Each structure stands twice: as structure tokens, then as C-alpha cells.
Amino acid sequence: INAEYGKRGINAEYGGRIVPRFSELTADKLGSAGKVREIGFGTTKDRMLVIEECHNTRAVTLFLRGSNQMIVQEAKRSIWDAMCVIRNLVRDNRIVYGGGSNEISCALAVSAAADKVPSIEQYAMRAFAEALESVPMALARTPGLLPSVP
């Protein structure tokens, strides 16, 4: 059982309750599961407790292995980040696209507005639109890509 999830998580998902003493254990404090088994894997014969066929559970287990602890920790961090993104999208599904797309959209809108301004202010607006276009170009150059310029 993963120490991070621990006994509290298992009890909450499977309907059990933690009891401080064995003498206080009763049938109503036990949880329920269809299958509980221990499996061994790998060359080191690591063991994992698998609890299956449970009613009304939302628990999912991700089993991560890597060549060293740093790889496993990085995978855990990446999965945590992905779960946080999904949680945030469930809470509020409005998103702002990345990669400089919002800057390009703003640059197009400012350029279109500059076409309607007859005075010298249109040059300042066009310069601002051009400055906005430099953000996605810089983002493309950062990983070593060549930005495509129409």
C-alpha cells in the first residue's frame, strides 16, 4: 500500500473505519471488496496489495516504475501536474490557449483597429501589434526552433 495514500484513503474508499484496538473491531467497521490479493513483480520481487471489485469507489491506482528514484519522482510530479490541470478544468472549463496564440489574436485585432484610425496614431498601434507578434517568435526560438515568418 502506498504510504502517501495510506490507511485513511483505503478506509474512505472501501467503507471501513480505523479502530485503535483490535478488541474494538466489529463487522460494521469493516469495509468490503470483491478481491484482495498481493502480487509480486520485477526481479526484486517487490510486492503490491491489489484491492478489486469494490462498489462505489472512485479510487484509481497508478503504478510507476523507473530505472532510478529520480525518474520515478519526475513521473510522479508530471502526473500530479496533469491531475491538477484536469481538476482545474473540471472546476472552470474556460482556458487561455498558450504558445503565443492569445498574443497573435490581440495583434490581429490591434492591426484591424489601426486600419480604421486615419490619424498618425495608427503607427503606434501597428508598432504595438508588431511587438505583440514578437512574443510567439521568442517562444519558438527558446527550444531552438526557427519561427516561420509569413
C-alpha positions as CSV (number, residue, x, y, z in Angstrom):
1,I,0.0,0.0,0.0
2,N,1.4,3.3,-1.0
3,A,2.3,5.3,2.1
4,E,1.1,8.5,0.6
5,Y,-2.4,7.1,0.2
6,G,-2.3,5.1,3.4
7,K,-4.9,3.5,5.6
8,R,-7.1,6.6,5.7
9,G,-7.6,6.6,1.9
10,I,-8.3,2.9,1.8
11,N,-10.8,3.1,4.6
12,A,-12.6,6.0,3.0
13,E,-12.9,4.3,-0.4
14,Y,-14.0,0.9,0.8
15,G,-16.3,1.8,3.6
16,G,-14.1,0.8,6.6
17,R,-13.1,2.7,9.7
18,I,-9.9,2.8,11.5
19,V,-10.0,1.3,15.0
20,P,-7.3,1.9,17.6
21,R,-7.5,-1.5,19.2
22,F,-8.2,-5.0,17.8
23,S,-10.8,-5.6,20.5
24,E,-12.9,-2.7,19.1
25,L,-13.1,-4.3,15.6
26,T,-16.7,-5.2,14.7
27,A,-18.4,-6.1,11.4
28,D,-19.8,-2.6,10.9
29,K,-16.3,-1.1,11.0
30,L,-15.0,-3.4,8.2
31,G,-15.0,-2.3,4.6
32,S,-15.9,-4.5,1.6
33,A,-14.1,-5.6,-1.5
34,G,-14.6,-8.3,-4.1
35,K,-10.9,-9.4,-4.2
36,V,-7.9,-8.5,-2.1
37,R,-4.6,-10.0,-3.3
38,E,-0.9,-9.4,-3.2
39,I,1.1,-9.6,-6.4
40,G,4.8,-9.8,-6.9
41,F,6.7,-8.2,-9.8
42,G,10.1,-7.4,-11.1
43,T,13.4,-9.0,-10.4
44,T,13.5,-7.8,-6.8
45,K,10.1,-9.4,-6.1
46,D,8.5,-6.2,-5.0
47,R,5.0,-6.7,-3.7
48,M,1.8,-4.7,-4.1
49,L,-1.6,-5.1,-2.4
50,V,-4.4,-5.0,-5.0
51,I,-8.0,-4.4,-3.9
52,E,-10.5,-5.0,-6.7
53,E,-14.3,-5.2,-7.4
54,C,-15.3,-2.6,-4.9
55,H,-18.7,-0.8,-5.1
56,N,-19.0,3.0,-5.3
57,T,-15.3,3.6,-5.3
58,R,-13.6,6.3,-7.3
59,A,-10.0,5.2,-6.4
60,V,-7.6,4.5,-9.2
61,T,-4.0,3.3,-8.7
62,L,-1.1,4.3,-10.9
63,F,1.8,2.0,-10.7
64,L,5.1,3.8,-11.6
65,R,8.5,2.2,-12.0
66,G,11.7,3.6,-13.3
67,S,15.4,3.0,-13.6
68,N,16.2,5.2,-10.6
69,Q,14.4,7.2,-8.0
70,M,14.8,10.5,-9.8
71,I,12.9,9.1,-12.8
72,V,10.1,7.9,-10.6
73,Q,9.9,11.2,-8.7
74,E,9.7,13.1,-12.0
75,A,7.0,10.9,-13.3
76,K,5.0,11.4,-10.1
77,R,5.4,15.2,-10.4
78,S,4.3,15.1,-14.0
79,I,1.2,13.0,-13.2
80,W,0.4,15.3,-10.3
81,D,0.6,18.3,-12.6
82,A,-1.7,16.6,-15.1
83,M,-4.2,15.8,-12.5
84,C,-4.2,19.4,-11.2
85,V,-4.8,20.6,-14.8
86,I,-7.8,18.3,-15.1
87,R,-9.1,19.3,-11.7
88,N,-8.9,22.9,-12.7
89,L,-10.7,22.3,-16.0
90,V,-13.5,20.5,-14.2
91,R,-13.9,23.4,-11.8
92,D,-13.7,26.0,-14.5
93,N,-13.6,25.0,-18.2
94,R,-12.6,28.3,-19.5
95,I,-9.0,28.2,-20.8
96,V,-6.5,30.5,-22.4
97,Y,-4.5,28.8,-25.1
98,G,-0.8,29.0,-24.9
99,G,2.1,29.2,-27.3
100,G,1.6,32.8,-28.0
101,S,-1.9,32.3,-29.6
102,N,-3.5,35.0,-27.5
103,E,-0.8,37.5,-28.4
104,I,-1.3,36.8,-32.1
105,S,-5.1,37.2,-31.7
106,C,-4.5,40.5,-29.9
107,A,-2.0,41.6,-32.6
108,L,-4.6,40.9,-35.4
109,A,-7.3,42.8,-33.5
110,V,-5.0,45.8,-32.9
111,S,-3.9,45.8,-36.6
112,A,-7.5,45.7,-37.7
113,A,-8.3,48.6,-35.4
114,A,-5.3,50.5,-36.7
115,D,-6.7,50.3,-40.3
116,K,-9.7,52.3,-39.1
117,V,-7.7,55.1,-37.5
118,P,-7.0,57.8,-40.0
119,S,-4.5,59.8,-37.8
120,I,-0.8,59.3,-37.0
121,E,-1.9,57.2,-34.0
122,Q,-2.2,54.2,-36.4
123,Y,1.6,53.9,-36.5
124,A,1.8,53.5,-32.7
125,M,-1.0,50.9,-32.9
126,R,0.8,49.0,-35.6
127,A,4.1,49.1,-33.6
128,F,2.2,47.7,-30.6
129,A,0.7,44.9,-32.8
130,E,4.2,44.1,-34.1
131,A,5.5,44.0,-30.5
132,L,2.8,41.5,-29.6
133,E,3.9,39.3,-32.5
134,S,7.4,39.1,-31.1
135,V,6.2,37.0,-28.1
136,P,5.3,33.8,-30.1
137,M,8.5,34.3,-32.1
138,A,10.6,34.3,-28.9
139,L,8.6,31.3,-27.6
140,A,9.5,29.4,-30.9
141,R,13.2,30.4,-30.6
142,T,13.5,29.2,-27.0
143,P,13.6,25.4,-27.7
144,G,15.7,26.1,-30.8
145,L,13.0,26.2,-33.4
146,L,13.1,28.6,-36.3
147,P,9.9,30.7,-36.2
148,S,8.1,30.8,-39.6
149,V,7.6,34.4,-40.8
150,P,5.0,34.8,-43.5
